[in-house]
Amino acid sequence: MRTNYMNDMQVHRTMDRLVHEIIERNRGVSKLVVIGIKTTGATIAHKMAARINEIEGSAISAIELDVTPFRDDKPFQLSESNLPDLTGKDVLLVDDVLYTGRTARAALDAVVRSGRPASIQLAVLIDRGHREYPIQPDYVGRIMPTKYKEQVEVDAETLVVDIVE
């Protein structure tokens, strides 16, 4: 059974709120680097970076990050990230759904291999709980308690959020 949780207008309004919070908390975006966790997190990150540029008149772009080599549920691979040197930067990790925290932990591993950032922040569209790691987002679109058997799906093209049971 599929139930719509957020339509595209609600998602865009939520992302707009998150962007304003990010700009305010970082006192601008001069040192901000936006990194989207593949795949849907990267789509959201690109849209957020574009909106930041509209508001701030800046020219930041989002970087896509594949965290597969850094996951702890796969065989260990010594891997370099595709990220630039992040030393002294304010890094904003963006993902669609925060669930166990394993993907966010893998993204943190990739980021710290790319220098020593001034800060690392996490923005998620949906926080559904059920953590396995002690990771909390800095920016949350919606908190959505779910059952273990439910899935939260964010369509990368239409940006709608559905609950699938």
C-alpha positions as CSV (number, residue, x, y, z in Angstrom):
1,M,0.0,0.0,0.0
2,R,1.4,3.4,-1.0
3,T,0.3,6.6,0.8
4,N,1.3,10.1,-0.3
5,Y,2.9,12.0,2.6
6,M,4.2,15.2,0.9
7,N,3.4,16.5,-2.5
8,D,5.9,18.5,-4.6
9,M,4.6,21.9,-3.4
10,Q,5.0,20.8,0.3
11,V,8.5,19.5,-0.4
12,H,9.6,22.7,-2.1
13,R,8.2,24.8,0.7
14,T,10.0,22.6,3.2
15,M,13.3,22.9,1.3
16,D,12.9,26.6,1.1
17,R,12.6,26.8,4.9
18,L,15.6,24.6,5.3
19,V,17.7,26.8,3.0
20,H,16.8,29.9,5.0
21,E,17.8,28.2,8.2
22,I,21.1,27.1,6.7
23,I,21.9,30.6,5.5
24,E,21.0,32.1,8.9
25,R,22.9,29.6,11.0
26,N,26.0,29.9,8.8
27,R,25.8,33.7,8.7
28,G,25.9,33.6,4.9
29,V,27.5,31.0,2.6
30,S,31.0,32.2,1.9
31,K,32.6,29.0,3.3
32,L,29.7,26.7,2.6
33,V,30.2,23.5,0.6
34,V,27.0,21.5,-0.2
35,I,27.4,17.8,-0.6
36,G,24.4,15.6,-1.7
37,I,24.4,11.9,-0.8
38,K,23.6,9.9,-4.0
39,T,21.1,9.6,-5.4
40,T,18.0,11.5,-4.1
41,G,20.1,13.4,-1.6
42,A,22.1,14.8,-4.4
43,T,19.0,15.9,-6.3
44,I,17.8,17.8,-3.2
45,A,21.3,19.3,-2.7
46,H,21.4,20.7,-6.2
47,K,17.9,22.3,-5.7
48,M,19.0,23.7,-2.4
49,A,22.2,25.1,-3.8
50,A,20.3,26.7,-6.6
51,R,17.9,28.3,-4.1
52,I,20.8,29.5,-1.9
53,N,22.3,31.2,-5.0
54,E,19.0,32.9,-5.7
55,I,18.7,34.3,-2.1
56,E,22.4,35.1,-1.6
57,G,23.5,36.0,-5.1
58,S,26.3,33.4,-4.7
59,A,27.6,30.8,-7.1
60,I,27.9,27.6,-5.0
61,S,27.2,24.2,-6.5
62,A,26.4,20.9,-5.0
63,I,28.8,18.0,-5.1
64,E,27.5,14.5,-5.4
65,L,28.9,11.9,-3.0
66,D,28.7,8.1,-3.5
67,V,29.1,6.7,0.0
68,T,29.0,3.0,-1.1
69,P,32.8,2.5,-0.5
70,F,32.5,3.9,3.0
71,R,29.6,1.8,4.2
72,D,30.1,-0.6,7.1
73,D,27.7,-3.1,5.8
74,K,29.8,-3.8,2.7
75,P,33.2,-5.4,2.5
76,F,35.8,-2.8,3.5
77,Q,37.5,-1.0,0.6
78,L,40.2,1.5,1.1
79,S,38.8,4.3,-1.0
80,E,39.4,7.9,-1.7
81,S,36.5,10.2,-1.9
82,N,35.8,12.4,-5.0
83,L,35.6,15.5,-2.8
84,P,37.8,18.5,-3.0
85,D,39.9,19.7,0.0
86,L,37.4,20.7,2.6
87,T,39.8,22.2,5.1
88,G,38.3,25.2,6.8
89,K,35.0,24.9,5.0
90,D,31.5,24.6,6.4
91,V,30.2,21.3,5.0
92,L,26.5,20.7,4.5
93,L,25.6,17.0,3.9
94,V,22.2,16.6,2.4
95,D,20.2,13.4,2.2
96,D,16.5,12.6,1.6
97,V,15.7,10.3,4.5
98,L,17.5,9.7,7.8
99,Y,16.8,6.3,9.2
100,T,19.5,4.2,10.9
101,G,22.3,6.7,10.5
102,R,24.5,4.3,8.6
103,T,24.5,6.3,5.4
104,A,25.2,9.6,7.3
105,R,28.1,7.9,9.1
106,A,29.6,6.7,5.8
107,A,29.3,10.3,4.4
108,L,31.1,11.6,7.5
109,D,34.0,9.1,6.8
110,A,34.2,10.4,3.2
111,V,34.2,14.0,4.3
112,V,37.0,13.7,7.0
113,R,39.2,12.0,4.4
114,S,39.0,15.2,2.4
115,G,40.5,17.6,4.9
116,R,39.5,19.1,8.2
117,P,36.3,21.1,7.8
118,A,35.4,24.0,10.1
119,S,32.0,22.3,10.6
120,I,30.0,19.4,9.3
121,Q,26.2,19.8,9.3
122,L,23.5,17.4,8.2
123,A,20.2,18.4,6.5
124,V,17.5,15.8,5.8
125,L,14.1,16.1,4.2
126,I,12.6,13.3,6.4
127,D,13.8,12.0,9.8
128,R,12.0,8.8,10.4
129,G,13.8,7.7,13.6
130,H,15.0,4.2,14.4
131,R,18.7,5.1,14.8
132,E,21.4,2.5,15.0
133,Y,24.1,5.2,15.3
134,P,23.9,8.3,17.5
135,I,23.5,10.7,14.6
136,Q,21.1,13.7,14.7
137,P,20.5,16.1,11.9
138,D,21.0,19.8,12.2
139,Y,18.2,20.7,9.8
140,V,15.1,18.6,9.4
141,G,12.3,19.0,6.9
142,R,9.8,16.8,8.7
143,I,9.9,14.3,11.6
144,M,8.0,11.3,10.5
145,P,7.8,8.4,13.0
146,T,7.4,5.2,11.0
147,K,7.0,1.5,11.6
148,Y,9.9,-0.8,10.9
149,K,8.1,-2.5,8.0
150,E,7.3,0.8,6.3
151,Q,9.5,2.4,3.7
152,V,9.8,6.1,3.0
153,E,10.3,6.8,-0.7
154,V,11.3,10.2,-2.1
155,D,10.9,10.4,-5.9
156,A,14.0,12.2,-7.2
157,E,12.3,13.6,-10.3
158,T,8.9,14.8,-9.0
159,L,10.1,15.3,-5.3
160,V,7.1,13.7,-3.7
161,V,7.3,11.7,-0.5
162,D,5.4,8.4,-0.2
163,I,5.1,5.8,2.6
164,V,5.1,2.3,1.3
165,E,3.9,-0.6,3.5
